[in-house]
Each structure stands twice: as structure tokens, then as C-alpha cells.
Amino acid sequence: MYCHEQFKPVAAMLAVNFALALVNILFKKIIDEGTNHLVIIAYRQLISAIFIAPIAYFLERKNRPKLTVQILCQLFFSALLGVTLAQYLFLLGLEYTSATFSCAFLNIVPVITFLLALPFRLEKVNMKSFSGRAKVMGTLFCIGGAIVLTLYKGKPLTNPNHLTEQSSVTNSRNKTERWAIGSIFLIAGCLGWASWFLMQAKIGKRYPCQYSSTAILSTFAAIQSAILSMIIDRSLSGWILKGYLVMTSILYSGIVGSGLCYVGMSWSVKQRGPVFTSAFTPFIQIFVAMFDFSFLHEPLYSGSAIGSILVTIGLYILLWGKSKEIEECEREIKQAQVARQDEQCNGVSHIIPTTSD
């Protein structure tokens, strides 16, 4: 029974990341067709809010705590940083690069989450313990992998001869420039998403209703995206969705990607914390790679492969250190409980009078 309960967050996060991988593949297709980024986010979050709100009302109406102004402000900024800006920047990076490369950058989200958690005391590092040194070493591996992803593209490992030699030189130069710009957008998007995990950990303690908070979050994000779209691109023609693929992609991303997935992530943050939840993001890249080569026919570059390997190794060193730290904490708690029980037993033995013949 204990193992079953422990496996629930793992299974939930695997399902969440598979669904998000499919969202990224679909978005890459419709972005290449010219769909406005902020319009995608606005429709996605609006559909999410409409889908989640009735569920939240019926499932959480009896145990929903009071919604204060402070919680609303936290949800507003959580939507702005972790949904609106994070998704917008990620879609920009996705446009300039490939789906597999973009998802490779998501692997640094747990490390950014860990680094941001340190000053807020949501995480701690004890360099005297083996687990603390493992967490630092994993972080350094991930940072090194992110640097390789950003600065080194390398040679294509698949489909290297699909262009002519003359056009290949020109396209390669243009793609390298776009790759660098896309990397900057992706890093900024990962920073926003990492911030969301930390804010969600704080919100979850004061407002532990995953469906209600997701519905409010999606509503704020839809409004924010619509306002930003009006400021950046004032054309109303972009709001008219055309094509079966565009409508299906946005509908799926709204119901599953922003609705059920954010509920699942919020629940996982509540159960196991922000670092554990964000540690499953490398599976997005694995799932995307399965679809990317099959449907989008994007080449895999050696820089992406090397950087992804370094980030993944560092990530799981960090995760291993985190698990060892939890074991050490549980061991210390048990030792403290045993010591307390011994003290109580010794105190009782002194009080009980002895009988003599």
C-alpha cells in the first residue's frame, strides 16, 4: 500500500509530461503555419478555465477556504510569470528552434527551481553531507549542459544531406543566429516556469484547492495574454482561427495541457514539493523526440545531444541527492522520536515507587 501511494506522484508526472510533449509538437506545427503566439495562449487558457471551473465548483465547494485578496494577488503574479510570460517566451523559442531542442531546455527547469528555492529556504544545502555535495554537483552538471545547449550547435546527426551545398551554407548561418535568439527566449521561459513551481508551493499551503486555483490561474492568464496581444499585435485578424489542426491543437492544449496538467502539477507540488515535480521535465524531451523525428522531420544536432546528456545526468544526480537528504531527515526524525520515548520511559520509572518485602 505504501509503495502504491509513493508511485502515484510518479505516474501522474509521467502522464502530465507525455501530454505536455504532445502539446509542444502540435504548437510547433501551428506556429510554423503563422498562428499568433499570444492568441494561442489566450484561447488555451480560456478553454482551460471554462473546462476546470465546473469541476472545481462541484468537487471543492464544501472544503474551499476563503479566497482573500492576498491569495488572488499571488495567483495573478503566478499566472503572469509561470503561464503568460513563460509560455509566450517558450513559444518564441520554439519558433526559432525545434521542438526537441526547446524541450531539451526544459531540463534545466528543476535546477533553476532548486537555485531559486535556496534563498527562500524551500531547499537547503549542507556541504558536510554527501547528499548536499551531490545536489551541488548535479547543479553544476546541469548548468554546464545548458551552456553547451546555448553556445554549441554542432553537426546534424540525422538528415545531413537534405539541402544543396550552396543553400546549406546560407541556411546554416541563418539558423545559427535564430538558434541563439531562440535559446535566450527559452532560458527566460524556463526561469518563469521555475518561478511558478515556487509560487505554487506557497499558494498550495494557503489555498489547497488544485481545481479552483487552476481555474483562477487560467482566467488571469487568458486576460493577460489578450491584453498583451492587443499591445504587441493590434491586428484582430489573428484571433480568427483557421484550419482543423489549429482548432484541435488549441482545444487539446486548453483542456489537457493547461487544465488537467496544471491540476496534476499542483497536486504533485503539494504531495512531494516543487523540486520533485519539476524533476520530471526531461521526459518531455524524450516523448517529443519520439514524435519530432517521425512527424516534423527535424534533424538532431550533436550539441543538443551532448548538452541534453549533461543536463539529464546532472538532473538525476540532483534528484538522487534530494532523495538521500529526505532519507537522512526521516532517519533523524525517527532517532529523535526514539530518544524522546526513552526519556519519557526513564522519567516514569523514576516516579513509580519501588516495593520492598
C-alpha positions, 0 to 999 in steps of 0.5 A: 500500500505504501509503495502504491501511494509513493508511485502515484506522484510518479505516474501522474508526472509521467502522464502530465509530461507525455501530454505536455510533449504532445502539446509542444509538437502540435504548437510547433506545427501551428506556429510554423503555419503563422498562428499568433503566439499570444492568441494561442495562449489566450484561447488555451487558457480560456478553454482551460478555465471554462473546462476546470471551473465546473469541476472545481465548483462541484468537487471543492465547494464544501472544503474551499477556504476563503479566497482573500485578496492576498491569495488572488494577488499571488495567483495573478503574479503566478499566472503572469510569470509561470503561464503568460510570460513563460509560455509566450517566451517558450513559444518564441523559442520554439519558433526559432528552434525545434521542438526537441531542442526547446524541450531539451531546455526544459531540463534545466527547469528543476535546477533553476527551481532548486537555485531559486528555492535556496534563498527562500529556504524551500531547499537547503544545502549542507556541504558536510553531507554527501547528499548536499555535495551531490545536489551541488554537483548535479547543479553544476552538471546541469548548468554546464549542459545548458551552456553547451545547449546555448553556445554549441550547435554542432553537426546534424546527426540525422538528415545531413544531406537534405539541402544543396551545398550552396543553400546549406551554407546560407541556411546554416548561418541563418539558423545559427543566429535564430538558434541563439535568439531562440535559446535566450527566449527559452532560458527566460521561459524556463526561469518563469516556469521555475518561478511558478513551481515556487509560487505554487508551493506557497499558494498550495499551503494557503489555498489547497484547492488544485481545481479552483486555483487552476481555474483562477490561474487560467482566467488571469492568464487568458486576460493577460495574454489578450491584453498583451496581444492587443499591445504587441499585435493590434491586428484582430485578424489573428484571433480568427482561427483557421484550419482543423489542426489549429482548432484541435491543437488549441482545444487539446492544449486548453483542456489537457495541457493547461487544465488537467496538467496544471491540476496534476502539477499542483497536486504533485507540488503539494504531495512531494514539493516543487523540486520533485515535480519539476524533476520530471521535465526531461521526459518531455524531451524524450516523448517529443523526440519520439514524435519530432523525428517521425512527424516534423522531420527535424534533424538532431544536432550533436550539441543538443545531444551532448548538452541534453546528456549533461543536463539529464545526468546532472538532473538525476544526480540532483534528484538522487541527492534530494532523495538521500537528504529526505532519507537522512531527515526521516532517519533523524526524525525517527532517532529523535522520536526514539530518544524522546520515548526513552526519556519519557520511559526513564522519567516514569520509572523514576516516579513509580515507587519501588516495593520492598518485602 
